[in-house]
Amino acid sequence: MQESQTRKIAILGAPVDSGASLRGCQMGPDAMRIAGMGEALQELGHEVRDFGNAEPAPLAREVPERGRARNIAMTAAWTESLMDHATQIANAGWTPIFVGGDHSLAIGTVAGIARHAAMQGRELFVLWLDAHADFNTLESSESGHTHGMPVAMFCGIDGAEVYGAPLADPVNPRNVTMMGIRSVDEAEHDLVLDNNIDIHDMRAVDEIGFAGLTRAFIDRVRAANGLLHVSLDVDFLDPDVAPGVGTTVPGGATVREAHLIMELLHDSGLVTSVDLAEINPYLDDRGKTARLMRDLTASLFGRRVMGRPPRRR
């Protein structure tokens, strides 16, 4: 066991595939289980419980189709389910890891953790590690895929209401920090700037470094006594090291850079919930991406370089 505070960690599968056109992400939770994520966390001394997979909730009201959005009713059903699961798991004292599934899952997971934070009278901060800003609205989106809208939706931006009405506890856009961004739609670009999102593209990363950006974010969360949610999309990583994703963009984070971010977050002791999104085993190379995401999760919860098992030659 590493020298770190042990936690009660809950794994919840979120096999969401309604937010994207390319199938395969619904297999992500099983891929992470097969890769041994639970066992890796247990080896660090944590109590780990796998809550199985969530299912979309039956909706009590009709969700009208709006704008270019595809499958908005199914996205709303997943949002309702994951929001309730997230709040209940966090309220019970567990640190939830939501394993997806396309990134529209974050509408529900973040909204649920934001509700949990509001119950404690605290603010929620979100670290968005992604190649994309995912800040489109129902009207601005060119594709209509809701996996390109979750941040706008959980921030309660006008025109990005998954139910046709805002979420009860929206995240303050100023509390969202994005890193690793390298693909932003034109209309989305203006929305991000207008809403004061703290966004850092790969040029900023090259100039400042992931360490400096991560430490600055951690300092903001600590100063506000906030809760910290990490939302990690596979495409944050360079596709050469993580091919198992449907939205590859060259020039992403390296393995070492990603581990550094996870280790700094662990050192802060502030992380309260996590998304692992867009894992698509259908596109992967013999489990390469799932294993890397497993190892990054282990780093986030205390594994150090000296504590990593040797690789077989």
Backbone torsions as a table, in degrees:
resi	resn	phi	psi	omega
1	MET	NA	140.4	178.7
2	GLN	-78.2	160.7	174.6
3	GLU	-77.4	94.5	-179.3
4	SER	-162.6	160.0	177.6
5	GLN	-70.4	127.2	178.4
6	THR	-77.9	152.9	-176.3
7	ARG	-132.1	164.7	166.9
8	LYS	-95.6	109.1	-175.0
9	ILE	-108.9	128.5	178.3
10	ALA	-107.2	129.4	174.6
11	ILE	-103.1	125.5	176.5
12	LEU	-127.2	119.8	175.5
13	GLY	-73.6	138.5	177.8
14	ALA	-128.7	77.0	-173.7
15	PRO	-77.0	59.7	-177.0
16	VAL	-82.1	130.3	174.8
17	ASP	-136.0	13.6	-178.6
18	SER	-81.8	-14.9	-174.3
19	GLY	-88.8	-6.2	-176.8
20	ALA	-136.6	164.0	-178.6
21	SER	-89.5	-25.2	-176.6
22	LEU	-90.0	121.6	-178.2
23	ARG	-76.5	159.7	175.2
24	GLY	132.2	-28.5	-178.1
25	CYS	-65.5	-22.2	179.9
26	GLN	-65.0	-15.2	177.4
27	MET	-90.1	-3.9	-176.8
28	GLY	-56.8	-47.2	-180.0
29	PRO	-58.1	-42.9	179.6
30	ASP	-67.0	-36.0	177.9
31	ALA	-62.0	-40.1	179.6
32	MET	-70.0	-34.5	176.2
33	ARG	-66.2	-45.4	179.8
34	ILE	-63.0	-34.0	178.1
35	ALA	-70.6	-13.0	174.7
36	GLY	90.9	31.5	180.0
37	MET	-61.5	-45.4	-179.8
38	GLY	-59.7	-44.7	179.9
39	GLU	-64.2	-38.6	179.3
40	ALA	-62.6	-37.9	179.3
41	LEU	-73.4	-36.9	177.4
42	GLN	-64.4	-37.0	178.8
43	GLU	-62.3	-22.3	177.5
44	LEU	-85.6	1.1	176.9
45	GLY	95.9	2.6	-178.6
46	HIS	-80.9	150.1	169.5
47	GLU	-82.8	122.6	-174.6
48	VAL	-121.5	130.8	174.6
49	ARG	-127.9	128.5	176.5
50	ASP	-94.4	115.9	-178.1
51	PHE	-88.3	11.2	-179.5
52	GLY	75.7	-157.0	-179.2
53	ASN	-105.5	137.8	172.0
54	ALA	-73.1	162.3	175.4
55	GLU	-129.2	152.5	177.6
56	PRO	-61.2	142.4	-177.2
57	ALA	-84.7	147.3	171.0
58	PRO	-67.9	131.7	-175.9
59	LEU	-90.2	135.7	-179.1
60	ALA	-81.9	-11.2	-178.9
61	ARG	-139.6	158.2	-179.5
62	GLU	-75.4	138.9	177.3
63	VAL	-109.9	108.2	-175.9
64	PRO	-71.6	146.0	172.7
65	GLU	-68.4	135.2	-176.2
66	ARG	-141.2	145.9	177.1
67	GLY	56.0	-142.0	178.9
68	ARG	-93.8	1.9	-171.8
69	ALA	-61.0	133.9	176.6
70	ARG	-100.8	143.2	174.3
71	ASN	55.1	35.9	-174.4
72	ILE	-64.7	-33.5	178.9
73	ALA	-64.9	-42.3	178.1
74	MET	-67.7	-37.5	175.5
75	THR	-61.2	-40.6	177.6
76	ALA	-64.0	-39.4	179.4
77	ALA	-64.8	-42.3	176.0
78	TRP	-66.1	-39.9	179.7
79	THR	-59.9	-46.4	-179.9
80	GLU	-59.7	-45.9	-179.1
81	SER	-63.7	-51.4	-175.7
82	LEU	-69.2	-32.5	177.1
83	MET	-62.0	-46.1	-180.0
84	ASP	-67.0	-43.9	177.6
85	HIS	-59.5	-45.2	-177.1
86	ALA	-61.7	-46.2	-179.6
87	THR	-63.5	-45.3	-177.6
88	GLN	-65.1	-43.3	-178.9
89	ILE	-66.2	-44.2	179.4
90	ALA	-66.5	-41.1	179.0
91	ASN	-62.6	-27.8	-179.5
92	ALA	-82.8	1.6	174.9
93	GLY	92.6	10.3	177.7
94	TRP	-92.2	153.2	169.5
95	THR	-95.6	106.7	-174.3
96	PRO	-82.2	139.7	168.7
97	ILE	-116.6	115.3	-179.3
98	PHE	-97.2	119.5	-173.0
99	VAL	-110.0	119.2	-177.3
100	GLY	-108.1	-179.7	14.3
101	GLY	85.3	147.9	179.2
102	ASP	-73.6	167.4	-167.5
103	HIS	-74.4	-5.1	172.9
104	SER	-65.3	-15.4	175.5
105	LEU	-56.2	-28.5	-175.8
106	ALA	-68.0	-20.0	175.5
107	ILE	-57.6	-48.0	-178.7
108	GLY	-78.1	-43.3	-177.2
109	THR	-64.4	-46.3	-179.1
110	VAL	-68.1	-40.8	178.8
111	ALA	-61.0	-38.9	178.8
112	GLY	-67.8	-40.6	177.4
113	ILE	-70.5	-33.5	175.8
114	ALA	-63.4	-38.3	176.1
115	ARG	-65.1	-42.1	176.1
116	HIS	-59.7	-43.8	178.7
117	ALA	-62.7	-42.1	-179.9
118	ALA	-62.3	-35.5	177.7
119	MET	-62.8	-26.9	178.9
120	GLN	-94.5	0.6	-177.9
121	GLY	69.6	30.4	-178.0
122	ARG	-123.5	161.8	178.0
123	GLU	-94.3	149.5	174.8
124	LEU	-101.1	132.6	173.9
125	PHE	-111.8	141.9	-176.9
126	VAL	-123.6	125.8	172.0
127	LEU	-99.6	112.9	-174.5
128	TRP	-102.3	104.6	-179.0
129	LEU	-102.1	107.0	-165.8
130	ASP	-165.0	153.2	171.0
131	ALA	-76.5	-19.0	-174.3
132	HIS	-120.0	151.7	178.4
133	ALA	-76.4	-26.8	179.6
134	ASP	51.6	45.6	-175.5
135	PHE	-120.6	26.6	176.7
136	ASN	-77.3	157.4	172.0
137	THR	-105.1	178.4	179.4
138	LEU	-62.6	-28.1	-179.2
139	GLU	-92.8	-34.4	-174.8
140	SER	-79.6	-23.6	-176.1
141	SER	-63.8	130.8	177.1
142	GLU	-81.6	-31.0	-176.8
143	SER	-92.3	-28.0	-174.3
144	GLY	82.5	2.2	-178.9
145	HIS	-80.4	126.1	-176.1
146	THR	-74.3	-10.4	174.0
147	HIS	-71.9	-6.6	172.7
148	GLY	-99.4	12.6	-175.3
149	MET	-126.7	-4.0	-168.2
150	PRO	-59.3	-38.5	-176.9
151	VAL	-66.5	-44.2	177.6
152	ALA	-60.4	-36.6	-178.0
153	MET	-72.3	-46.3	-178.7
154	PHE	-76.8	-11.0	172.3
155	CYS	-89.9	-5.8	177.5
156	GLY	72.1	32.7	-178.4
157	ILE	-72.6	139.2	177.7
158	ASP	-55.0	132.9	-179.9
159	GLY	88.2	2.2	-179.8
160	ALA	-128.4	48.8	-177.5
161	GLU	-99.9	111.9	-175.2
162	VAL	-65.7	-30.9	179.3
163	TYR	-97.1	-3.3	-168.3
164	GLY	90.9	-0.3	177.6
165	ALA	-146.1	153.9	-177.7
166	PRO	-65.5	155.2	172.0
167	LEU	-69.1	154.2	-172.7
168	ALA	-68.3	-34.5	-175.8
169	ASP	-128.2	72.3	-178.4
170	PRO	-66.2	150.8	175.8
171	VAL	-80.9	136.2	175.0
172	ASN	-64.9	122.3	-179.1
173	PRO	-55.0	-28.6	178.2
174	ARG	-66.5	-16.3	-179.7
175	ASN	-92.6	5.6	179.5
176	VAL	-102.9	125.1	173.8
177	THR	-115.8	126.6	179.0
178	MET	-109.8	135.8	177.8
179	MET	-134.2	145.5	177.5
180	GLY	86.9	11.1	-175.1
181	ILE	-67.6	135.2	177.2
182	ARG	-151.1	15.7	174.6
183	SER	-153.6	110.1	-177.7
184	VAL	-135.5	129.9	176.5
185	ASP	-67.6	156.8	-176.5
186	GLU	-61.0	-50.3	-179.9
187	ALA	-66.0	-36.6	178.7
188	GLU	-62.9	-38.7	178.8
189	HIS	-54.8	-46.8	-179.3
190	ASP	-67.4	-38.8	179.3
191	LEU	-62.7	-41.8	179.2
192	VAL	-60.8	-47.2	-178.7
193	LEU	-67.7	-41.0	-178.6
194	ASP	-64.1	-27.1	-177.0
195	ASN	-101.6	10.5	171.9
196	ASN	60.3	34.9	172.2
197	ILE	-66.8	138.5	176.5
198	ASP	-83.8	94.1	-170.6
199	ILE	-115.3	135.8	-177.6
200	HIS	-130.9	110.5	177.6
201	ASP	-82.0	-177.4	-175.2
202	MET	-69.9	-21.7	172.9
203	ARG	-66.0	-43.7	177.1
204	ALA	-61.2	-39.2	177.9
205	VAL	-62.5	-44.4	179.3
206	ASP	-62.4	-35.9	-176.4
207	GLU	-82.7	-38.0	-173.7
208	ILE	-104.7	-38.4	-178.4
209	GLY	97.4	147.5	178.8
210	PHE	-61.9	-34.1	-177.4
211	ALA	-62.8	-48.4	-179.5
212	GLY	-63.7	-41.3	179.8
213	LEU	-66.7	-41.5	-179.8
214	THR	-66.9	-43.4	179.3
215	ARG	-63.0	-39.4	178.9
216	ALA	-63.0	-41.4	177.7
217	PHE	-63.9	-46.3	179.4
218	ILE	-58.2	-41.3	179.8
219	ASP	-61.9	-38.4	178.8
220	ARG	-65.7	-42.8	179.8
221	VAL	-64.2	-44.8	-178.7
222	ARG	-64.1	-42.3	-179.1
223	ALA	-62.3	-30.5	-178.9
224	ALA	-93.5	-0.8	-174.1
225	ASN	52.3	44.9	-176.0
226	GLY	-92.3	168.7	168.9
227	LEU	-90.0	150.1	-173.5
228	LEU	-123.4	117.0	176.3
229	HIS	-107.3	129.7	177.3
230	VAL	-106.0	124.8	177.2
231	SER	-117.4	106.8	-173.6
232	LEU	-108.3	115.3	175.3
233	ASP	-95.4	137.8	180.0
234	VAL	-54.0	-35.6	-175.8
235	ASP	-73.6	-2.0	167.4
236	PHE	-60.0	-34.0	-178.6
237	LEU	-82.7	155.7	175.8
238	ASP	-66.1	136.0	-177.7
239	PRO	-61.5	-19.2	176.6
240	ASP	-65.4	-29.8	-178.8
241	VAL	-102.7	-17.9	-179.4
242	ALA	-139.8	79.8	-175.2
243	PRO	-79.0	-12.5	-172.4
244	GLY	-82.1	61.8	-179.8
245	VAL	-153.3	147.5	-175.3
246	GLY	-87.7	-3.1	-175.1
247	THR	-128.1	55.5	-175.8
248	THR	-67.8	139.4	174.8
249	VAL	-135.2	121.3	-178.6
250	PRO	-60.8	157.1	173.3
251	GLY	87.8	24.4	-178.4
252	GLY	-84.1	-173.4	-177.8
253	ALA	-65.9	146.6	174.4
254	THR	-82.4	169.4	177.2
255	VAL	-58.7	-45.9	-176.6
256	ARG	-67.4	-40.4	178.4
257	GLU	-61.4	-42.7	-179.7
258	ALA	-64.8	-41.6	177.4
259	HIS	-63.7	-38.2	178.6
260	LEU	-59.8	-45.6	178.2
261	ILE	-59.1	-46.8	-179.0
262	MET	-61.7	-40.8	-179.2
263	GLU	-67.1	-39.6	177.4
264	LEU	-65.2	-39.9	177.7
265	LEU	-64.1	-42.0	177.2
266	HIS	-61.6	-44.9	-179.2
267	ASP	-58.0	-30.5	-178.6
268	SER	-69.1	-28.1	-177.2
269	GLY	70.4	14.8	-171.8
270	LEU	-103.1	-12.7	-174.4
271	VAL	-68.9	127.9	-177.9
272	THR	-116.4	-13.1	-179.9
273	SER	-166.4	157.4	-171.5
274	VAL	-144.9	140.3	165.4
275	ASP	-109.3	139.9	167.7
276	LEU	-121.0	107.9	-167.3
277	ALA	-120.8	156.3	171.1
278	GLU	68.9	26.1	176.1
279	ILE	-77.7	115.9	-176.7
280	ASN	-120.0	95.3	-177.7
281	PRO	-60.5	-26.9	-179.8
282	TYR	-61.1	-28.9	-178.0
283	LEU	-101.0	-1.7	-173.4
284	ASP	-80.7	168.6	178.4
285	ASP	-110.5	91.1	176.6
286	ARG	52.3	41.4	175.4
287	GLY	80.5	10.3	-175.9
288	LYS	-58.0	-45.9	-176.4
289	THR	-70.0	-43.1	179.6
290	ALA	-61.5	-39.6	179.6
291	ARG	-66.5	-39.9	178.6
292	LEU	-65.6	-43.6	178.1
293	MET	-63.5	-36.4	173.9
294	ARG	-59.9	-46.2	-177.6
295	ASP	-68.0	-36.7	176.8
296	LEU	-65.4	-38.8	177.1
297	THR	-64.1	-40.1	177.1
298	ALA	-62.3	-40.4	176.7
299	SER	-63.1	-38.2	179.7
300	LEU	-63.5	-27.3	-177.6
301	PHE	-112.7	24.2	164.5
302	GLY	120.6	-6.7	179.2
303	ARG	-72.5	135.7	178.6
304	ARG	-109.5	165.9	179.1
305	VAL	-56.4	-43.8	-178.5
306	MET	-68.8	-16.6	-178.0
307	GLY	-99.0	1.7	-177.4
308	ARG	-79.4	137.7	178.0
309	PRO	-66.0	147.2	179.2
310	PRO	-68.0	148.5	175.8
311	ARG	-82.0	144.3	175.5
312	ARG	-74.4	134.8	-179.4
313	ARG	-86.7	NA	NA
